[in-house]
Amino acid sequence: MTRQQAIFLVAVNALVSAVISLLVVFAVYSLFPPSPAVIPVALAGTPLPPTATIRRQPIYYIVKPGDTLSTIAAQFNISTIALMQANGITNPNVLAVGQQLIIPPPDLTAVAPLSTTSSTSVATPVPILRITAIIRATSPQSPVGEMVIVQNIGVRVNVKGWTLADLHGNIYVFPDFVLETNAGVRVHSEAGLDTATDLYWGRTAPVWDANDTATLKDRNAAVIDSYTIRK
């Protein structure tokens, strides 16, 4: 073999080796393509707005000059009816400067229920009822016109078996009666037919006297609220 033939063979082998290497690389890239490079980008996030807090307890408000029931109700995001029922007001036009009003919480039934898992227990909401007023009879011999006004400022509750009692052992037992959120009921001492807003004790004589105290208890005899009559 001459020198020229040897050089030719070496060149051919080198070329074949290069072609084979290229084919192998191409096959590998075809089977396992490289992943695109991921370049992290820092996002300039904006702070989330604060979560609104829902008021769940009643508060008190002192009437100022120029106030009306509707403007006070709008200020605290409640209805005028709820404000009247919470304070035993029957005439919306009668409002005195310096008068203290009970402001019930907004209607909590509009709040979406929280989702729970099987391992999470949720406590039953505690009923919040308030005795807002006691209107005494005008005659010591007749119960006509005498009543106790009760306002529900909590969740919907059935008050069947609840009691309303004075300091002298007189006890009224509530019938099967559902009190909606922000709704009120008048418990009359006299006889009458129960309605969605009025209940009747059926007595022939007045119950409440000066400095008497009304106590509202649930069916388990737990005290929910009390109200003392002031002269």
The 8 nearest C-alpha neighbors of each residue, nearest first, counted from 0:
[[1, 4, 2, 5, 3, 6, 8, 7],
 [0, 2, 4, 3, 5, 6, 7, 8],
 [1, 3, 5, 4, 6, 0, 7, 8],
 [2, 4, 6, 1, 5, 7, 0, 8],
 [3, 5, 7, 1, 2, 6, 0, 8],
 [6, 4, 2, 8, 7, 3, 9, 1],
 [5, 7, 9, 3, 4, 8, 10, 2],
 [6, 8, 4, 10, 5, 9, 11, 3],
 [7, 9, 11, 5, 10, 6, 12, 4],
 [10, 8, 12, 6, 11, 7, 13, 5],
 [11, 9, 13, 7, 8, 12, 14, 6],
 [10, 12, 8, 14, 13, 9, 15, 7],
 [13, 11, 15, 9, 14, 10, 16, 8],
 [12, 14, 16, 10, 11, 15, 9, 17],
 [13, 15, 11, 17, 12, 16, 10, 18],
 [14, 16, 12, 18, 17, 13, 19, 11],
 [17, 15, 13, 19, 14, 18, 12, 20],
 [16, 18, 14, 20, 15, 19, 13, 21],
 [19, 17, 15, 21, 20, 16, 22, 14],
 [18, 20, 22, 16, 21, 17, 15, 23],
 [21, 19, 17, 23, 22, 18, 16, 24],
 [22, 20, 18, 24, 19, 23, 25, 17],
 [21, 23, 19, 25, 20, 24, 26, 18],
 [24, 22, 26, 20, 25, 21, 19, 27],
 [23, 25, 21, 27, 26, 22, 20, 28],
 [26, 24, 22, 28, 23, 27, 29, 21],
 [25, 27, 29, 23, 24, 28, 22, 30],
 [26, 28, 24, 30, 29, 25, 31, 23],
 [29, 27, 32, 31, 25, 30, 26, 24],
 [30, 28, 26, 27, 31, 32, 25, 24],
 [29, 31, 27, 28, 32, 26, 25, 33],
 [32, 30, 28, 29, 27, 33, 26, 34],
 [31, 33, 28, 29, 30, 34, 27, 35],
 [32, 34, 31, 35, 28, 36, 29, 30],
 [35, 33, 36, 32, 37, 31, 28, 38],
 [36, 34, 37, 33, 32, 38, 31, 39],
 [35, 37, 34, 38, 33, 39, 32, 40],
 [38, 36, 39, 35, 34, 40, 33, 41],
 [37, 39, 36, 40, 35, 41, 34, 42],
 [40, 38, 37, 41, 42, 36, 35, 43],
 [41, 39, 42, 38, 37, 43, 44, 36],
 [40, 42, 43, 39, 44, 38, 45, 37],
 [43, 41, 44, 40, 45, 39, 46, 38],
 [42, 44, 41, 45, 40, 46, 47, 39],
 [45, 43, 42, 46, 47, 41, 40, 48],
 [44, 46, 47, 43, 48, 42, 49, 41],
 [45, 47, 48, 44, 49, 43, 50, 42],
 [48, 46, 49, 45, 50, 44, 51, 43],
 [47, 49, 50, 46, 51, 45, 52, 44],
 [48, 50, 51, 47, 46, 52, 45, 53],
 [51, 49, 52, 48, 47, 53, 46, 54],
 [50, 52, 49, 53, 48, 54, 47, 110],
 [53, 51, 54, 50, 49, 55, 105, 110],
 [52, 54, 55, 51, 105, 104, 107, 110],
 [55, 53, 104, 56, 52, 105, 57, 103],
 [54, 56, 104, 53, 57, 105, 153, 107],
 [55, 57, 104, 54, 58, 103, 152, 153],
 [58, 56, 103, 102, 104, 101, 55, 59],
 [57, 59, 102, 101, 56, 103, 60, 104],
 [60, 58, 101, 100, 102, 99, 61, 57],
 [59, 61, 100, 99, 62, 101, 102, 58],
 [62, 60, 99, 97, 98, 100, 63, 59],
 [61, 63, 96, 97, 98, 66, 60, 99],
 [64, 62, 96, 66, 65, 97, 61, 95],
 [65, 63, 66, 96, 62, 97, 95, 67],
 [64, 66, 63, 67, 96, 62, 70, 95],
 [67, 65, 64, 63, 62, 70, 71, 68],
 [68, 66, 70, 69, 71, 65, 94, 92],
 [67, 69, 71, 70, 72, 79, 91, 66],
 [68, 70, 72, 67, 71, 79, 73, 78],
 [71, 69, 73, 67, 72, 68, 74, 66],
 [70, 72, 74, 68, 73, 69, 67, 75],
 [71, 73, 69, 77, 79, 75, 74, 70],
 [74, 72, 76, 70, 75, 71, 69, 77],
 [73, 75, 71, 72, 76, 70, 77, 69],
 [74, 76, 72, 73, 77, 71, 102, 105],
 [77, 75, 73, 74, 72, 105, 78, 104],
 [78, 76, 72, 105, 75, 73, 79, 81],
 [79, 77, 81, 80, 72, 82, 76, 73],
 [78, 80, 82, 72, 81, 69, 83, 68],
 [81, 79, 83, 78, 82, 84, 77, 85],
 [82, 80, 84, 78, 181, 79, 83, 85],
 [81, 83, 79, 85, 80, 84, 78, 102],
 [84, 82, 88, 80, 86, 81, 85, 87],
 [85, 83, 87, 81, 86, 183, 82, 80],
 [84, 86, 82, 150, 83, 87, 81, 101],
 [87, 85, 83, 84, 131, 88, 101, 100],
 [86, 88, 84, 83, 85, 132, 131, 148],
 [89, 87, 83, 86, 90, 84, 91, 85],
 [88, 90, 91, 87, 83, 84, 93, 92],
 [89, 91, 92, 93, 88, 83, 94, 87],
 [92, 90, 93, 89, 68, 88, 94, 83],
 [91, 93, 90, 94, 67, 68, 89, 88],
 [92, 94, 91, 90, 95, 88, 89, 67],
 [95, 93, 92, 96, 67, 91, 98, 68],
 [96, 94, 98, 97, 93, 62, 63, 64],
 [95, 97, 62, 63, 98, 64, 94, 61],
 [96, 98, 62, 61, 95, 63, 99, 64],
 [99, 97, 62, 95, 96, 61, 100, 94],
 [100, 98, 61, 60, 97, 62, 59, 101],
 [101, 99, 60, 59, 102, 61, 86, 98],
 [100, 102, 59, 58, 86, 103, 85, 60],
 [101, 103, 58, 57, 59, 100, 82, 104],
 [104, 102, 57, 152, 101, 105, 58, 85],
 [105, 103, 55, 57, 54, 56, 106, 152],
 [106, 104, 77, 107, 76, 103, 54, 55],
 [105, 107, 108, 109, 180, 104, 181, 77],
 [108, 106, 109, 110, 105, 154, 180, 153],
 [107, 109, 110, 106, 154, 180, 111, 155],
 [110, 108, 107, 106, 111, 105, 112, 180],
 [109, 111, 108, 107, 112, 106, 113, 53],
 [110, 112, 109, 113, 108, 107, 114, 106],
 [113, 111, 110, 114, 108, 109, 115, 107],
 [112, 114, 115, 111, 110, 121, 116, 119],
 [115, 113, 112, 116, 111, 119, 121, 117],
 [116, 114, 119, 113, 117, 120, 121, 118],
 [117, 115, 119, 118, 114, 120, 121, 113],
 [116, 118, 119, 115, 120, 114, 121, 113],
 [119, 117, 116, 120, 115, 121, 114, 122],
 [118, 120, 116, 117, 115, 121, 114, 122],
 [121, 119, 122, 118, 115, 117, 116, 123],
 [122, 120, 123, 119, 115, 124, 113, 114],
 [121, 123, 124, 120, 125, 119, 115, 113],
 [122, 124, 125, 121, 126, 120, 154, 156],
 [125, 123, 122, 126, 154, 153, 121, 127],
 [124, 126, 123, 127, 153, 154, 122, 156],
 [127, 125, 153, 154, 128, 124, 156, 155],
 [126, 128, 153, 152, 151, 125, 129, 154],
 [129, 127, 151, 150, 152, 126, 223, 149],
 [128, 130, 150, 149, 131, 224, 151, 127],
 [131, 129, 149, 148, 132, 226, 150, 225],
 [130, 132, 86, 148, 129, 149, 87, 85],
 [133, 131, 148, 130, 147, 87, 134, 86],
 [134, 132, 147, 146, 135, 148, 228, 131],
 [133, 135, 146, 145, 147, 132, 136, 144],
 [136, 134, 145, 133, 207, 137, 146, 144],
 [135, 137, 145, 144, 138, 142, 143, 205],
 [136, 138, 135, 139, 144, 145, 143, 141],
 [137, 139, 140, 141, 136, 142, 143, 205],
 [140, 138, 141, 205, 137, 136, 204, 142],
 [139, 141, 138, 204, 205, 142, 203, 136],
 [140, 142, 204, 138, 143, 139, 205, 203],
 [143, 141, 205, 204, 189, 145, 136, 188],
 [144, 142, 141, 145, 189, 136, 188, 137],
 [143, 145, 136, 142, 146, 135, 187, 137],
 [144, 146, 136, 135, 134, 142, 143, 188],
 [147, 145, 187, 134, 186, 188, 133, 185],
 [146, 148, 133, 186, 185, 132, 134, 149],
 [149, 147, 185, 132, 131, 130, 184, 87],
 [148, 150, 130, 184, 183, 129, 131, 185],
 [151, 149, 183, 129, 85, 128, 182, 152],
 [150, 152, 128, 181, 182, 153, 180, 183],
 [153, 151, 181, 127, 103, 180, 128, 150],
 [154, 152, 127, 126, 151, 180, 155, 128],
 [153, 155, 180, 126, 156, 107, 152, 124],
 [156, 154, 179, 180, 178, 153, 157, 177],
 [155, 157, 178, 177, 158, 154, 179, 126],
 [156, 158, 177, 176, 159, 178, 175, 155],
 [159, 157, 161, 176, 156, 160, 173, 177],
 [160, 158, 175, 174, 173, 161, 157, 176],
 [159, 161, 218, 173, 172, 158, 174, 162],
 [162, 160, 217, 218, 173, 158, 159, 216],
 [163, 161, 172, 216, 171, 215, 173, 164],
 [162, 164, 215, 171, 214, 170, 213, 216],
 [165, 163, 170, 214, 169, 213, 171, 162],
 [164, 166, 213, 167, 212, 169, 168, 214],
 [165, 167, 168, 212, 211, 164, 213, 169],
 [168, 166, 165, 169, 164, 211, 170, 206],
 [169, 167, 166, 165, 170, 164, 171, 206],
 [168, 170, 164, 165, 167, 171, 206, 166],
 [171, 169, 164, 163, 168, 162, 172, 165],
 [170, 172, 163, 162, 164, 173, 200, 169],
 [173, 171, 162, 161, 160, 170, 174, 163],
 [172, 174, 159, 161, 160, 162, 158, 171],
 [173, 175, 159, 176, 160, 172, 158, 161],
 [176, 174, 159, 158, 173, 157, 177, 160],
 [175, 177, 157, 174, 158, 159, 178, 173],
 [178, 176, 157, 156, 158, 179, 175, 155],
 [177, 179, 156, 155, 157, 182, 176, 151],
 [178, 180, 155, 182, 177, 181, 156, 151],
 [179, 181, 155, 154, 182, 151, 153, 152],
 [182, 180, 152, 151, 81, 179, 106, 183],
 [183, 181, 179, 180, 151, 150, 178, 81],
 [182, 184, 150, 84, 149, 151, 181, 196],
 [183, 185, 196, 149, 197, 148, 186, 150],
 [184, 186, 148, 197, 147, 187, 198, 146],
 [187, 185, 198, 147, 146, 199, 197, 148],
 [188, 186, 146, 199, 189, 145, 200, 198],
 [187, 189, 200, 142, 202, 145, 146, 199],
 [190, 188, 201, 202, 142, 187, 143, 200],
 [201, 191, 189, 199, 200, 202, 188, 192],
 [190, 192, 199, 193, 189, 201, 198, 200],
 [191, 193, 194, 199, 190, 198, 197, 201],
 [192, 194, 198, 197, 199, 191, 195, 196],
 [193, 195, 197, 196, 198, 192, 199, 191],
 [194, 196, 197, 193, 184, 198, 176, 177],
 [195, 197, 184, 194, 185, 183, 198, 193],
 [198, 196, 185, 194, 184, 193, 186, 195],
 [197, 199, 193, 186, 187, 185, 194, 200],
 [200, 198, 187, 190, 191, 201, 186, 188],
 [199, 201, 188, 202, 189, 187, 190, 171],
 [190, 202, 200, 189, 199, 188, 203, 191],
 [203, 201, 189, 204, 188, 200, 190, 142],
 [202, 204, 142, 189, 141, 201, 205, 190],
 [205, 203, 142, 141, 202, 140, 206, 139],
 [206, 204, 142, 141, 207, 136, 139, 188],
 [207, 205, 204, 208, 188, 169, 142, 165],
 [206, 208, 205, 211, 135, 209, 165, 145],
 [207, 209, 211, 210, 206, 135, 228, 205],
 [208, 210, 211, 228, 230, 229, 207, 135],
 [211, 209, 228, 229, 227, 208, 212, 230],
 [210, 212, 209, 208, 228, 227, 207, 166],
 [213, 211, 227, 226, 165, 166, 228, 214],
 [212, 214, 165, 226, 225, 164, 227, 163],
 [215, 213, 225, 164, 163, 224, 212, 216],
 [214, 216, 163, 224, 223, 162, 222, 225],
 [217, 215, 222, 220, 221, 223, 162, 161],
 [216, 218, 161, 220, 219, 221, 162, 223],
 [217, 219, 161, 160, 220, 216, 162, 159],
 [218, 220, 217, 221, 216, 161, 160, 222],
 [221, 219, 216, 217, 218, 222, 161, 162],
 [222, 220, 216, 219, 217, 223, 218, 215],
 [223, 221, 216, 224, 215, 220, 217, 214],
 [222, 224, 216, 215, 221, 217, 128, 225],
 [225, 223, 215, 222, 129, 214, 130, 128],
 [226, 224, 214, 213, 215, 130, 212, 227],
 [225, 227, 213, 212, 130, 228, 214, 224],
 [228, 226, 212, 211, 210, 229, 213, 225],
 [227, 229, 210, 211, 212, 209, 226, 230],
 [228, 230, 210, 227, 209, 211, 212, 226],
 [229, 209, 228, 210, 208, 227, 211, 135]]
